[in-house]
Amino acid sequence: MTELSAPTGRETALVAQPRPDGSAPRALVLGATGYLGGRLVPRLLSAGYRVRVMARDPRRVEAFPWGDEVETVAGDATDADAVRSAVEGVDVLYYLIHSMGGGRDFEATDRRASQTVADAAAAASVSRIVYLGGLHPDDATLSAHLRSRVEVGDILLASGVPTLVLQAGVVIGSGSASFEMVRHLTDVLPYMPAPKWVRNHIQPIAVRDVLHYLLGAARVAPNVNRAVDIGGPDVLRYGQMMNGYALEAGLHQRAIASLPVLTPRLASHWVNLVTPIPKAIARPLVESLQNDCVVKDRAIDDLVPRPEGGLLPYRDAVRRALGRVNDDAIETSWQDAEVSGVPSDPLPSDPDWAGRLVYTDERTMTTTANSAQLWSVIEGIGGENGWYSSPLLWAIRGWMDRLVGGVGLARGRRSRSVVTVGDALDFWRVEAIEPGHLLRLRAEMKVPGGAWLELRATPEGDGARFDQRALFFPTGLAGRLYWLAVLPFHGLIFSGMAQRITAAAEHVQRDNPEPKAEAGRLAPEVPEVETV
């Protein structure tokens, strides 16, 4: 497991307290592959907890550096049998899931999941539930997403299991959706016509301090069953947050004009177009900013002591987040969240295709570069490196996806140098990886069917063979018409892609004739070559 930044879990106020028999307590984390869960798990391990996680796809857990140090239960929070198995023998349960990007029935899904977990935790005599909810005013009409998070907290508080609900507002840290929204809005727009909520007061909190409170919550007294607010030391307007970011990023401060005509729905479309944040995530973020959201009291201080040195000010949190981005050391990202409404089943094995309609586009090329050099290009695909084919056509496809509410190309990739199962690469998701040989991507753009892209590097003689395969399983007539419509563009995109990837590998060969076959080495920029 990699070295952890603060909090590490080894702080005196955060280390695990042994059970009466002297054994280490067990923590169950629901949402372990998400932004905060992926950071909490290694710190729980460091604090001395035995950790169990529940995930729909255990392969995503295995891809984390701590994946082999935890016990994994396959399933989700709406699966009563899986939840009952997961909570057995658990001392503290962390509930870090919610349907931020869910469909129209997300409130019912959240309600069913939280009630399932509450019932199972009570039956298993779990000692403590910790839930991360949303900071909100008591006297305002809440958005559907924020209202759902409050309801989930109420269900857990009524479970009979002592529950601590931590209500946080805007979380600032490398890879957080809130930070990325601030960052991209400020980077892109020197002058900003903005919704009226830029004038609202907000109390952001550093991700470091959220993790501190999550770890400390496991040790609160057993009679505590309540919701408490958590927030950093600064109360700011959203516009001040943007200009605080600008100062830390070395940019000029932005002129911001508040416009009353931008409704939350219009504003979420605007954020979707200007930033990498897709509409499904932008809308709940925007809706959470419609009211002043500040900490009502500091009751949390009576339950969990503050971090050593105090809570991190906003600009310090921004400075740390920017440092992580620049060092390519983002621990987890909002990109790790699964996208609702897109196929999530893995690619069927070839024999399972019998009787099913599938369209394929297959390309094979040989290169004088060896397989390690070819693999270094394959593993670095997407994000800043692009897709080694017509940038204009890829950009058009990305914008088409954004316009219908998809993630688009702007999502990029979490790390410039490392790719693992579950990572997002623009509008693809890494479904499988065999280091040095295979990268399989599942499409998360809005398409009428399921789409995959496979890239393979295989040694051949003194060089290597590059195999590229695109597959599309259409859904109904719309799927068939979609494939026919994009077929002419595939001839340009996929043939050019195969040519440029092998050309890039040969460029690596010229620069470094004997590269180490290590994961994550990005290919350098390559000169433009003519595509077919």
C-alpha positions as CSV (number, residue, x, y, z in Angstrom):
1,M,0.0,0.0,0.0
2,T,1.4,3.4,-0.9
3,E,2.4,6.0,1.7
4,L,-0.7,8.0,2.9
5,S,-1.0,11.7,3.3
6,A,-2.7,13.1,6.5
7,P,-4.8,11.8,8.0
8,T,-3.0,8.4,8.0
9,G,-5.1,6.7,10.6
10,R,-2.2,6.4,12.9
11,E,-3.0,9.6,14.7
12,T,-3.7,9.0,18.4
13,A,-7.3,10.2,18.2
14,L,-8.0,8.0,15.2
15,V,-6.4,4.6,15.8
16,A,-8.8,1.6,16.2
17,Q,-9.8,0.6,19.7
18,P,-9.6,-3.1,20.3
19,R,-12.6,-5.2,21.0
20,P,-13.0,-6.5,24.6
21,D,-11.3,-9.7,23.6
22,G,-8.3,-7.7,22.3
23,S,-9.0,-8.4,18.6
24,A,-9.1,-5.7,16.0
25,P,-12.5,-4.2,15.2
26,R,-14.0,-4.8,11.8
27,A,-15.2,-2.0,9.6
28,L,-17.5,-2.4,6.6
29,V,-17.3,0.2,3.9
30,L,-20.2,0.6,1.4
31,G,-19.0,2.8,-1.4
32,A,-15.4,1.7,-1.1
33,T,-14.7,2.3,-4.8
34,G,-16.0,5.9,-4.8
35,Y,-14.1,9.1,-4.2
36,L,-14.1,9.2,-0.4
37,G,-14.4,5.4,0.1
38,G,-11.3,4.8,-1.9
39,R,-9.4,7.1,0.4
40,L,-11.0,6.0,3.6
41,V,-10.3,2.2,3.3
42,P,-6.4,2.4,3.3
43,R,-6.6,4.8,6.3
44,L,-8.9,2.4,8.2
45,L,-6.3,-0.4,7.5
46,S,-3.6,1.9,8.7
47,A,-5.6,2.7,11.9
48,G,-5.7,-1.0,12.7
49,Y,-9.2,-2.1,11.5
50,R,-10.0,-5.2,9.7
51,V,-11.8,-4.0,6.6
52,R,-14.6,-5.5,4.6
53,V,-16.1,-3.9,1.5
54,M,-19.1,-4.6,-0.7
55,A,-18.9,-3.9,-4.4
56,R,-21.0,-4.8,-7.4
57,D,-17.8,-5.6,-9.3
58,P,-15.0,-7.1,-7.1
59,R,-12.5,-6.5,-9.9
60,R,-12.7,-2.8,-9.2
61,V,-11.7,-3.5,-5.6
62,E,-8.8,-5.7,-6.7
63,A,-7.5,-2.8,-8.8
64,F,-6.8,-0.6,-5.8
65,P,-3.4,-0.7,-4.1
66,W,-5.2,-2.0,-1.0
67,G,-7.4,-4.5,-2.8
68,D,-5.6,-7.6,-1.5
69,E,-5.8,-6.4,2.1
70,V,-9.6,-6.3,2.4
71,E,-12.4,-8.8,2.4
72,T,-14.8,-8.3,-0.5
73,V,-18.5,-9.2,-0.7
74,A,-20.1,-9.0,-4.1
75,G,-23.4,-7.2,-4.3
76,D,-25.0,-3.8,-3.7
77,A,-26.9,-2.1,-0.9
78,T,-30.3,-3.1,-2.4
79,D,-29.4,-6.8,-2.3
80,A,-30.7,-8.0,1.1
81,D,-28.8,-11.3,1.1
82,A,-25.5,-9.7,0.2
83,V,-26.0,-7.0,2.8
84,R,-26.8,-9.6,5.5
85,S,-23.6,-11.4,4.6
86,A,-21.6,-8.2,4.6
87,V,-22.7,-6.9,8.0
88,E,-22.0,-10.2,9.9
89,G,-19.4,-9.6,12.6
90,V,-19.1,-5.9,11.8
91,D,-18.4,-3.2,14.5
92,V,-18.7,0.0,12.4
93,L,-20.4,0.4,9.1
94,Y,-19.6,3.3,6.8
95,Y,-22.5,4.3,4.4
96,L,-20.9,6.3,1.6
97,I,-23.3,5.7,-1.2
98,H,-26.0,7.7,-2.8
99,S,-27.5,7.9,-6.3
100,M,-26.0,11.3,-7.3
101,G,-26.1,10.4,-10.9
102,G,-29.1,8.1,-10.7
103,G,-32.2,8.1,-12.9
104,R,-35.6,9.4,-12.2
105,D,-36.2,6.8,-9.5
106,F,-33.1,7.6,-7.5
107,E,-35.0,8.6,-4.4
108,A,-36.8,5.2,-4.2
109,T,-33.4,3.5,-4.8
110,D,-31.7,5.4,-2.0
111,R,-34.7,4.8,0.3
112,R,-34.7,1.0,-0.4
113,A,-30.9,0.7,-0.1
114,S,-30.7,2.6,3.2
115,Q,-33.6,0.7,4.7
116,T,-32.1,-2.6,3.6
117,V,-28.8,-1.7,5.3
118,A,-30.5,-0.3,8.4
119,D,-32.5,-3.5,8.9
120,A,-29.5,-5.8,8.4
121,A,-27.2,-3.7,10.7
122,A,-29.8,-3.8,13.5
123,A,-30.2,-7.6,13.1
124,A,-26.4,-8.2,13.2
125,S,-26.0,-5.9,16.3
126,V,-23.6,-3.6,14.5
127,S,-22.2,-1.1,17.0
128,R,-22.0,2.0,14.9
129,I,-23.2,3.4,11.6
130,V,-21.4,6.4,10.0
131,Y,-23.1,8.2,7.2
132,L,-21.9,11.2,5.1
133,G,-24.8,13.4,4.3
134,G,-25.2,16.8,2.9
135,L,-25.0,20.2,4.7
136,H,-28.3,22.0,4.4
137,P,-30.4,24.7,6.0
138,D,-33.3,23.6,8.1
139,D,-35.8,26.2,6.9
140,A,-35.6,25.9,3.1
141,T,-37.1,23.8,0.4
142,L,-34.4,21.3,-0.6
143,S,-33.6,19.8,-4.0
144,A,-34.6,16.2,-4.7
145,H,-31.0,15.0,-4.3
146,L,-30.4,16.8,-1.1
147,R,-33.8,15.8,0.3
148,S,-33.0,12.2,-0.5
149,R,-29.7,12.4,1.4
150,V,-31.5,13.8,4.4
151,E,-34.0,11.0,4.2
152,V,-31.3,8.4,4.1
153,G,-29.8,9.9,7.2
154,D,-33.2,9.8,9.0
155,I,-33.6,6.1,8.1
156,L,-30.2,5.2,9.5
157,L,-30.8,7.2,12.6
158,A,-34.1,5.4,13.2
159,S,-32.4,1.9,12.7
160,G,-31.8,1.2,16.4
161,V,-28.1,1.2,15.6
162,P,-26.2,4.2,17.1
163,T,-25.6,6.4,14.0
164,L,-23.5,9.5,13.4
165,V,-24.6,11.5,10.3
166,L,-21.8,13.9,9.2
167,Q,-23.3,16.6,7.0
168,A,-20.7,18.2,4.7
169,G,-21.0,20.8,2.0
170,V,-18.5,21.4,-0.8
171,V,-15.6,19.0,-0.5
172,I,-12.3,20.4,-1.8
173,G,-9.6,18.0,-2.8
174,S,-7.8,16.7,-5.9
175,G,-10.3,14.8,-8.0
176,S,-13.5,15.9,-6.1
177,A,-16.4,16.9,-8.3
178,S,-16.8,20.2,-6.4
179,F,-13.2,21.1,-6.9
180,E,-13.2,20.2,-10.5
181,M,-16.2,22.3,-11.1
182,V,-14.6,25.3,-9.5
183,R,-11.3,24.7,-11.3
184,H,-12.7,24.3,-14.8
185,L,-15.2,27.2,-14.6
186,T,-12.4,29.5,-13.4
187,D,-9.8,28.2,-15.9
188,V,-12.1,28.5,-18.9
189,L,-14.1,31.6,-18.4
190,P,-12.2,35.0,-17.8
191,Y,-15.6,36.6,-17.5
192,M,-18.5,34.7,-16.1
193,P,-22.2,35.2,-16.4
194,A,-23.3,33.1,-13.5
195,P,-26.4,32.0,-11.7
196,K,-27.5,34.0,-8.7
197,W,-26.2,31.2,-6.4
198,V,-22.7,32.5,-6.8
199,R,-23.7,35.1,-4.2
200,N,-24.8,32.4,-1.6
201,H,-22.6,31.6,1.4
202,I,-20.9,28.2,1.5
203,Q,-18.6,26.6,4.0
204,P,-16.3,24.3,2.1
205,I,-14.2,21.6,3.8
206,A,-10.9,20.0,2.8
207,V,-11.1,16.3,1.9
208,R,-8.4,15.8,4.5
209,D,-10.7,17.0,7.2
210,V,-13.7,14.9,5.9
211,L,-11.5,11.8,6.2
212,H,-10.4,12.9,9.7
213,Y,-14.0,13.1,10.9
214,L,-15.0,9.8,9.2
215,L,-12.2,8.0,11.0
216,G,-12.9,9.7,14.3
217,A,-16.6,8.9,14.0
218,A,-15.9,5.2,14.6
219,R,-14.7,6.1,18.2
220,V,-17.6,8.3,19.4
221,A,-19.5,7.2,22.5
222,P,-22.1,4.4,22.0
223,N,-25.0,6.6,23.1
224,V,-24.5,9.1,20.3
225,N,-27.2,9.0,17.7
226,R,-27.5,12.3,15.8
227,A,-26.6,14.4,12.8
228,V,-23.9,17.0,13.0
229,D,-22.5,19.6,10.6
230,I,-18.9,19.6,9.5
231,G,-17.2,22.4,7.6
232,G,-13.9,24.2,7.2
233,P,-12.9,27.4,8.9
234,D,-13.9,29.7,6.0
235,V,-17.4,30.9,5.0
236,L,-17.3,32.2,1.4
237,R,-19.5,33.1,-1.5
238,Y,-19.2,30.7,-4.4
239,G,-17.7,33.6,-6.5
240,Q,-15.1,34.1,-3.8
241,M,-14.2,30.4,-4.0
242,M,-13.6,30.8,-7.7
243,N,-11.4,33.8,-7.3
244,G,-9.6,32.1,-4.4
245,Y,-8.8,29.3,-6.8
246,A,-7.7,31.8,-9.4
247,L,-5.1,33.3,-7.1
248,E,-3.7,29.9,-6.1
249,A,-3.6,28.9,-9.8
250,G,-1.8,32.1,-10.8
251,L,-4.7,33.4,-12.8
252,H,-6.3,36.9,-12.9
253,Q,-9.4,37.2,-10.7
254,R,-12.6,36.6,-12.7
255,A,-15.3,39.2,-13.2
256,I,-18.6,37.5,-12.2
257,A,-22.0,38.7,-13.1
258,S,-25.0,37.2,-11.3
259,L,-27.9,36.4,-13.6
260,P,-31.3,35.5,-12.1
261,V,-32.5,33.8,-15.3
262,L,-30.3,30.7,-15.0
263,T,-32.4,28.0,-13.3
264,P,-30.7,25.0,-11.8
265,R,-31.6,23.0,-14.9
266,L,-30.1,25.5,-17.3
267,A,-27.1,26.0,-15.0
268,S,-26.4,22.3,-14.9
269,H,-26.4,22.2,-18.7
270,W,-24.0,25.2,-18.7
271,V,-21.7,23.4,-16.3
272,N,-21.9,20.3,-18.4
273,L,-20.8,22.1,-21.5
274,V,-18.0,24.2,-19.8
275,T,-16.5,21.6,-17.5
276,P,-15.9,17.8,-17.6
277,I,-18.7,17.3,-15.1
278,P,-21.6,15.5,-16.8
279,K,-25.1,16.8,-16.3
280,A,-26.1,13.8,-14.1
281,I,-23.5,15.0,-11.5
282,A,-23.6,18.7,-12.3
283,R,-27.3,19.1,-11.5
284,P,-27.2,17.8,-7.9
285,L,-24.0,19.9,-7.3
286,V,-25.7,23.0,-8.7
287,E,-28.9,22.3,-6.7
288,S,-27.0,22.0,-3.5
289,L,-25.8,25.6,-4.0
290,Q,-29.3,27.1,-4.2
291,N,-29.3,28.1,-0.5
292,D,-26.8,29.3,2.0
293,C,-25.1,26.2,3.4
294,V,-23.1,26.9,6.5
295,V,-22.4,25.0,9.7
296,K,-25.1,25.8,12.2
297,D,-23.0,24.8,15.3
298,R,-19.8,23.1,16.2
299,A,-21.3,20.1,18.1
300,I,-18.9,17.9,16.2
301,D,-16.1,19.3,18.4
302,D,-17.6,17.6,21.4
303,L,-17.5,14.2,19.6
304,V,-14.4,14.2,17.5
305,P,-11.4,16.4,18.3
306,R,-10.2,18.7,15.5
307,P,-7.2,17.6,13.4
308,E,-3.8,18.5,14.8
309,G,-3.0,22.0,13.6
310,G,-6.7,22.8,13.0
311,L,-9.0,22.6,10.1
312,L,-7.5,23.4,6.7
313,P,-8.4,26.9,5.2
314,Y,-10.0,26.9,1.8
315,R,-7.0,28.3,-0.1
316,D,-4.6,25.9,1.6
317,A,-6.9,23.0,0.5
318,V,-6.9,24.4,-3.1
319,R,-3.1,24.7,-3.0
320,R,-2.8,21.0,-1.9
321,A,-5.3,19.8,-4.5
322,L,-3.4,21.7,-7.3
323,G,-0.2,20.2,-6.2
324,R,-1.6,16.7,-6.4
325,V,-3.0,17.4,-9.9
326,N,0.4,18.8,-11.1
327,D,2.3,15.8,-9.6
328,D,-0.2,13.3,-11.2
329,A,-0.8,12.0,-7.7
330,I,-4.6,12.1,-7.5
331,E,-5.6,9.3,-5.1
332,T,-9.2,8.9,-6.2
333,S,-11.5,11.0,-8.4
334,W,-15.2,11.7,-9.1
335,Q,-14.5,10.0,-12.4
336,D,-14.4,6.7,-10.5
337,A,-18.2,6.9,-10.0
338,E,-20.2,4.6,-12.3
339,V,-22.4,6.3,-14.9
340,S,-26.1,5.5,-14.6
341,G,-28.1,4.5,-17.6
342,V,-25.2,2.9,-19.5
343,P,-24.4,-0.8,-20.0
344,S,-22.4,-2.2,-17.1
345,D,-22.3,-5.9,-17.9
346,P,-18.9,-7.2,-19.1
347,L,-18.2,-8.1,-22.7
348,P,-19.7,-11.5,-23.4
349,S,-17.1,-14.2,-24.2
350,D,-16.9,-15.0,-27.9
351,P,-18.8,-18.3,-27.7
352,D,-21.7,-16.4,-26.0
353,W,-22.3,-14.4,-29.2
354,A,-24.1,-17.3,-30.8
355,G,-27.5,-16.1,-32.0
356,R,-26.8,-12.5,-31.1
357,L,-26.3,-9.6,-33.6
358,V,-22.9,-8.0,-33.1
359,Y,-21.1,-5.5,-35.3
360,T,-17.3,-5.5,-35.3
361,D,-14.5,-3.5,-36.8
362,E,-11.1,-5.3,-36.6
363,R,-7.7,-3.9,-37.5
364,T,-4.3,-5.5,-37.3
365,M,-0.9,-3.9,-37.9
366,T,2.7,-4.9,-37.3
367,T,5.4,-2.7,-36.0
368,T,9.2,-2.8,-35.6
369,A,8.7,-1.6,-32.0
370,N,8.7,-4.3,-29.4
371,S,5.6,-5.2,-27.4
372,A,6.7,-3.2,-24.3
373,Q,7.1,-0.1,-26.5
374,L,3.7,-0.7,-28.1
375,W,2.1,-1.3,-24.7
376,S,3.4,2.0,-23.4
377,V,1.4,3.8,-26.0
378,I,-1.8,1.7,-25.5
379,E,-1.7,2.3,-21.7
380,G,-1.3,6.0,-22.1
381,I,-4.3,6.4,-24.5
382,G,-7.0,9.0,-23.8
383,G,-7.0,12.2,-21.8
384,E,-4.1,14.5,-22.8
385,N,-2.7,12.0,-25.3
386,G,-5.9,11.7,-27.2
387,W,-7.1,8.7,-29.3
388,Y,-4.4,8.7,-32.1
389,S,-6.9,9.5,-34.8
390,S,-8.9,12.4,-36.2
391,P,-9.1,14.8,-33.3
392,L,-12.0,16.6,-35.0
393,L,-14.1,13.5,-35.3
394,W,-13.4,12.4,-31.8
395,A,-14.2,15.9,-30.5
396,I,-17.5,16.0,-32.5
397,R,-18.5,12.6,-31.0
398,G,-17.6,13.9,-27.5
399,W,-19.7,17.0,-27.9
400,M,-22.6,15.0,-29.2
401,D,-22.5,12.9,-26.1
402,R,-22.3,16.0,-23.8
403,L,-25.3,17.5,-25.6
404,V,-27.5,14.5,-24.7
405,G,-26.2,14.4,-21.1
406,G,-23.3,12.0,-21.4
407,V,-19.8,12.3,-20.0
408,G,-18.1,13.3,-23.2
409,L,-14.4,13.4,-23.9
410,A,-13.7,16.2,-21.4
411,R,-13.8,13.7,-18.5
412,G,-10.2,12.7,-19.3
413,R,-8.4,10.2,-17.1
414,R,-7.6,10.3,-13.4
415,S,-3.9,9.6,-13.8
416,R,-1.6,10.5,-16.7
417,S,0.6,7.6,-16.0
418,V,-1.4,4.7,-14.5
419,V,-4.5,2.9,-15.7
420,T,-6.4,0.2,-13.7
421,V,-9.7,-1.7,-13.9
422,G,-12.6,0.7,-13.2
423,D,-10.7,3.8,-14.4
424,A,-12.5,6.3,-16.7
425,L,-10.8,7.2,-20.0
426,D,-12.9,10.0,-21.5
427,F,-16.2,8.3,-22.4
428,W,-14.8,4.8,-21.9
429,R,-14.4,2.7,-18.7
430,V,-11.5,0.2,-18.3
431,E,-13.2,-3.2,-18.0
432,A,-10.2,-5.5,-18.2
433,I,-6.4,-5.1,-18.3
434,E,-3.7,-7.6,-18.8
435,P,-0.5,-5.5,-18.3
436,G,1.7,-5.6,-21.4
437,H,-0.9,-7.3,-23.5
438,L,-4.6,-6.3,-23.4
439,L,-6.7,-3.1,-22.6
440,R,-10.5,-3.6,-22.9
441,L,-12.7,-0.5,-22.7
442,R,-16.5,-0.4,-22.2
443,A,-18.3,2.6,-23.7
444,E,-20.1,5.0,-21.4
445,M,-21.3,7.4,-24.0
446,K,-25.0,7.4,-24.7
447,V,-25.6,4.8,-27.5
448,P,-28.5,2.4,-28.2
449,G,-26.6,-0.7,-27.3
450,G,-23.3,-1.9,-25.7
451,A,-19.9,-1.0,-27.2
452,W,-16.4,-2.1,-26.4
453,L,-12.9,-1.4,-27.7
454,E,-10.0,-3.8,-27.3
455,L,-6.4,-3.0,-27.9
456,R,-3.7,-5.7,-27.8
457,A,0.1,-5.9,-28.0
458,T,1.6,-9.2,-28.9
459,P,5.3,-10.0,-29.6
460,E,5.9,-11.1,-33.2
461,G,9.4,-11.7,-34.4
462,D,11.7,-8.8,-33.6
463,G,8.7,-6.5,-33.3
464,A,5.1,-6.7,-32.3
465,R,1.6,-7.1,-33.6
466,F,-1.2,-4.6,-32.8
467,D,-4.7,-5.8,-32.7
468,Q,-7.6,-3.4,-32.4
469,R,-11.2,-4.6,-32.2
470,A,-14.4,-2.5,-31.8
471,L,-17.6,-4.3,-31.0
472,F,-21.2,-3.1,-30.8
473,F,-24.2,-5.1,-29.6
474,P,-27.2,-3.0,-30.9
475,T,-30.4,-2.6,-29.0
476,G,-33.5,-2.8,-31.3
477,L,-33.8,-0.9,-34.6
478,A,-32.3,2.3,-33.1
479,G,-29.0,0.4,-32.5
480,R,-28.9,-0.9,-36.0
481,L,-29.5,2.5,-37.5
482,Y,-26.9,4.0,-35.2
483,W,-24.2,1.6,-36.4
484,L,-25.1,2.3,-40.0
485,A,-24.9,6.0,-39.4
486,V,-21.5,6.0,-37.9
487,L,-20.0,3.3,-40.2
488,P,-18.4,5.8,-42.6
489,F,-16.7,7.6,-39.8
490,H,-15.4,4.4,-38.3
491,G,-13.4,3.8,-41.5
492,L,-11.6,7.1,-40.8
493,I,-11.3,6.8,-37.1
494,F,-10.3,3.2,-36.6
495,S,-7.9,2.8,-39.5
496,G,-6.2,6.1,-38.5
497,M,-6.1,5.0,-34.9
498,A,-4.3,1.8,-35.7
499,Q,-1.8,3.6,-37.9
500,R,-1.0,6.3,-35.4
501,I,-0.6,3.9,-32.4
502,T,1.9,1.8,-34.2
503,A,3.7,5.0,-35.4
504,A,3.8,6.3,-31.8
505,A,5.3,3.0,-30.7
506,E,8.0,3.3,-33.3
507,H,8.6,6.9,-32.1
508,V,9.1,5.5,-28.6
509,Q,11.6,2.9,-30.1
510,R,13.7,5.7,-31.6
511,D,13.7,7.7,-28.4
512,N,14.4,4.8,-26.2
513,P,15.4,1.6,-28.0
514,E,15.2,-0.6,-24.8
515,P,12.3,0.7,-22.6
516,K,11.5,-1.1,-19.4
517,A,8.3,-2.9,-19.6
518,E,6.8,-1.0,-16.7
519,A,3.2,0.0,-16.3
520,G,2.2,3.5,-16.8
521,R,4.9,5.0,-19.0
522,L,3.2,7.5,-21.4
523,A,4.2,7.7,-25.0
524,P,5.7,11.0,-26.1
525,E,4.1,13.4,-28.5
526,V,4.3,12.1,-32.0
527,P,4.3,14.0,-35.3
528,E,1.1,14.1,-37.2
529,V,0.7,11.4,-39.8
530,E,-1.8,11.2,-42.5
531,T,-4.9,9.1,-41.7
532,V,-7.0,7.2,-44.1
